[in-house]
Amino acid sequence: MTSRSVAGEPVIACPTRFEQNKMLVQWLADIVRFQLDDVMLAREVPFMRSTTTGKSAGKIDLVIASERQGLRWFGLEVQAVYFSGAGMEAEFMALRQDRHDQPPYPLHNRRPDWRSSSAKRLMPQLQIKGPTLRRWHSKIAVAVDRPFFASIGGPSAQPSQDLDAGDVVWLVPELRDGQLVRDHWEVQTLESSSERLLAADAVTRVDFERVLLQKLQLLQGE
């Protein structure tokens, strides 16, 4: 599933869209210098375990590995863009009922929700998984589309492609004529990645209390 950003560029709103032709996996394998003929792939690998039930409490989306020189592996998290607007149930109903060759035009307007996709969803994933993978002497790769990456600042002023220079490998493909193709990649530290995703500063106490006074109501008056 794709949507459109304000600038009109296609935005990927479904993580399955990233799986086209195994492009991301092959791209990451090239970056970490794996031989494609012996690259292995695992999906949803348990990463955390509940301290109360012992059951899996978190997974890494994808892990690519090679045993050519001992076991080497890298995690890959895929983050599509959440959208704001009406749910999809009415759209699916319209698709089921439509008899035309072309799919019907969407019934409702929706817009990409960059904040929910980045600071609320992706940043906690990096902060949980990144330090452990760094301690295990591995890295985590993150795949987002170009509009998503632009929403958190876009390419660095001097992007690094040195795997020893950071903890997070950002993979940024783009949709070109409906096909997912390689566009940009760079390596960042976990800290700089988190700062990008947060992209916000605390307001001043004066501003906070000014808004607070406007919102306060007597408890009995609610």
C-alpha positions as CSV (number, residue, x, y, z in Angstrom):
1,M,0.0,0.0,0.0
2,T,1.3,3.5,-0.9
3,S,0.0,7.0,-0.1
4,R,1.2,10.4,-1.2
5,S,3.2,12.9,0.8
6,V,2.5,16.6,0.7
7,A,5.0,17.0,-2.1
8,G,3.3,14.3,-4.1
9,E,6.0,11.7,-3.8
10,P,4.7,8.1,-3.1
11,V,4.9,7.1,0.5
12,I,5.0,3.4,1.6
13,A,2.3,2.8,4.2
14,C,2.6,-1.0,4.3
15,P,5.8,-2.8,5.4
16,T,5.1,-5.7,2.9
17,R,5.8,-3.2,0.1
18,F,9.5,-3.2,1.1
19,E,9.8,-6.9,0.2
20,Q,9.8,-6.4,-3.5
21,N,12.3,-8.7,-5.2
22,K,14.3,-9.0,-1.9
23,M,15.9,-5.8,-2.8
24,L,16.5,-4.6,0.7
25,V,18.1,-7.8,1.8
26,Q,20.4,-7.9,-1.2
27,W,21.3,-4.2,-0.7
28,L,22.2,-4.8,2.9
29,A,24.2,-7.9,2.0
30,D,26.2,-5.9,-0.5
31,I,26.9,-3.2,2.1
32,V,28.2,-5.6,4.7
33,R,30.1,-7.5,2.0
34,F,28.3,-10.8,2.2
35,Q,28.5,-13.1,-0.8
36,L,24.9,-13.3,-2.2
37,D,25.2,-17.0,-2.9
38,D,25.5,-17.9,0.8
39,V,23.3,-15.2,2.4
40,M,20.7,-16.6,4.8
41,L,17.6,-14.9,6.0
42,A,15.4,-15.3,9.2
43,R,12.2,-13.5,9.9
44,E,10.8,-12.2,13.3
45,V,13.7,-13.5,15.4
46,P,12.9,-13.4,19.1
47,F,15.0,-10.7,20.8
48,M,13.5,-10.2,24.2
49,R,11.9,-12.5,26.8
50,S,9.4,-11.6,29.4
51,T,10.8,-11.8,32.9
52,T,7.4,-13.1,34.2
53,T,6.2,-15.5,31.6
54,G,9.5,-16.4,29.8
55,K,7.7,-15.9,26.4
56,S,9.0,-13.8,23.6
57,A,8.5,-10.1,24.2
58,G,10.1,-8.5,21.2
59,K,11.4,-9.6,17.8
60,I,13.8,-8.3,15.1
61,D,11.9,-8.0,11.8
62,L,14.6,-9.6,9.6
63,V,18.1,-10.9,10.2
64,I,20.6,-11.6,7.4
65,A,23.5,-13.9,8.1
66,S,26.5,-15.6,6.6
67,E,28.7,-18.5,7.9
68,R,31.5,-18.0,5.3
69,Q,33.9,-16.7,8.0
70,G,32.1,-17.8,11.2
71,L,28.6,-16.6,11.9
72,R,28.1,-13.0,11.1
73,W,24.6,-11.4,11.1
74,F,22.9,-8.0,11.0
75,G,19.4,-7.1,12.0
76,L,17.0,-5.2,9.7
77,E,14.0,-3.3,10.9
78,V,11.5,-2.1,8.3
79,Q,9.3,0.9,9.1
80,A,6.5,2.0,6.9
81,V,4.6,5.2,7.5
82,Y,1.5,5.3,9.6
83,F,-1.3,7.5,8.3
84,S,-3.9,9.7,9.9
85,G,-7.5,9.6,8.8
86,A,-10.4,7.3,8.4
87,G,-9.9,3.5,8.8
88,M,-9.5,1.2,5.8
89,E,-12.6,-0.9,6.2
90,A,-14.7,1.2,3.9
91,E,-12.0,1.1,1.2
92,F,-11.8,-2.7,1.4
93,M,-15.6,-2.9,1.1
94,A,-15.5,-0.7,-2.0
95,L,-12.8,-2.9,-3.5
96,R,-14.9,-6.0,-3.0
97,Q,-17.9,-4.5,-4.6
98,D,-16.2,-2.8,-7.5
99,R,-16.4,-4.4,-10.9
100,H,-14.2,-2.1,-13.0
101,D,-10.8,-2.9,-14.3
102,Q,-9.1,-0.1,-12.4
103,P,-9.3,0.1,-8.6
104,P,-11.8,2.7,-7.3
105,Y,-10.5,6.1,-6.1
106,P,-10.1,6.3,-2.3
107,L,-13.2,7.3,-0.4
108,H,-11.4,9.4,2.2
109,N,-8.3,11.6,2.4
110,R,-5.4,10.4,4.6
111,R,-2.1,11.9,5.3
112,P,1.3,10.5,6.5
113,D,1.7,10.6,10.3
114,W,5.5,11.1,10.5
115,R,5.5,11.7,14.3
116,S,3.8,8.4,15.1
117,S,6.0,6.6,12.7
118,S,9.3,8.0,13.9
119,A,9.4,9.2,17.5
120,K,6.6,7.0,18.8
121,R,7.3,3.8,17.0
122,L,10.8,3.6,15.4
123,M,12.8,5.4,18.1
124,P,11.8,3.1,21.0
125,Q,12.7,0.1,18.8
126,L,16.2,1.5,18.2
127,Q,16.7,2.4,21.8
128,I,15.7,-1.1,22.9
129,K,17.6,-3.1,20.3
130,G,20.5,-0.9,19.3
131,P,22.5,-1.0,22.6
132,T,22.3,-4.8,22.8
133,L,23.4,-5.3,19.2
134,R,26.2,-2.8,19.7
135,R,27.3,-4.9,22.8
136,W,27.1,-8.0,20.7
137,H,29.4,-6.4,18.1
138,S,26.7,-6.3,15.4
139,K,24.6,-3.6,13.9
140,I,21.0,-2.9,13.1
141,A,19.8,-1.6,9.7
142,V,16.7,0.4,9.4
143,A,14.8,0.7,6.1
144,V,12.5,3.7,5.5
145,D,11.4,5.3,2.3
146,R,12.7,8.6,1.0
147,P,9.8,10.9,2.2
148,F,10.1,9.3,5.7
149,F,13.8,9.9,5.8
150,A,13.3,13.5,4.6
151,S,10.8,14.1,7.4
152,I,13.6,13.4,9.9
153,G,16.2,15.6,8.3
154,G,17.2,13.7,5.1
155,P,20.8,12.7,4.3
156,S,23.5,14.0,6.6
157,A,25.7,16.9,5.5
158,Q,28.6,14.5,5.3
159,P,27.1,11.0,5.2
160,S,29.4,8.2,6.3
161,Q,29.4,4.8,4.7
162,D,32.0,3.5,7.1
163,L,30.5,0.6,9.0
164,D,32.9,1.2,11.9
165,A,31.6,4.8,12.3
166,G,28.2,4.0,13.8
167,D,25.6,1.6,15.0
168,V,22.7,2.1,12.6
169,V,22.7,1.5,8.9
170,W,20.0,3.6,7.3
171,L,18.7,2.1,4.0
172,V,16.6,4.6,2.1
173,P,15.0,3.2,-1.1
174,E,12.6,5.2,-3.3
175,L,9.7,4.2,-5.5
176,R,10.5,4.9,-9.1
177,D,7.9,4.1,-11.7
178,G,6.2,1.8,-9.2
179,Q,9.4,-0.1,-8.5
180,L,11.4,-0.1,-5.3
181,V,15.0,0.9,-6.1
182,R,18.2,1.7,-4.1
183,D,18.6,5.4,-3.4
184,H,20.7,6.4,-0.4
185,W,22.4,4.7,2.6
186,E,24.5,5.9,5.4
187,V,25.8,4.9,8.8
188,Q,24.9,6.9,12.0
189,T,25.5,6.4,15.7
190,L,22.6,5.3,17.8
191,E,22.6,8.6,19.5
192,S,22.4,10.7,16.4
193,S,19.7,8.5,15.0
194,S,17.6,9.0,18.1
195,E,18.0,12.7,18.0
196,R,16.8,12.7,14.4
197,L,13.8,10.6,15.3
198,L,12.8,12.8,18.3
199,A,13.2,16.0,16.4
200,A,11.7,18.0,19.2
201,D,12.8,20.0,22.3
202,A,11.0,20.6,25.5
203,V,9.1,23.8,25.7
204,T,10.0,26.4,28.3
205,R,8.4,26.3,31.7
206,V,6.7,29.7,30.9
207,D,5.1,28.4,27.7
208,F,4.1,25.2,29.4
209,E,2.4,26.9,32.3
210,R,0.7,29.5,30.0
211,V,-1.0,26.6,28.1
212,L,-1.6,24.8,31.3
213,L,-3.6,27.7,32.7
214,Q,-5.8,27.8,29.6
215,K,-6.6,24.1,30.0
216,L,-7.1,23.7,33.7
217,Q,-10.7,23.2,35.0
218,L,-12.1,22.5,38.4
219,L,-12.5,18.8,39.0
220,Q,-16.1,19.2,40.0
221,G,-16.9,21.1,36.8
222,E,-15.9,18.3,34.5
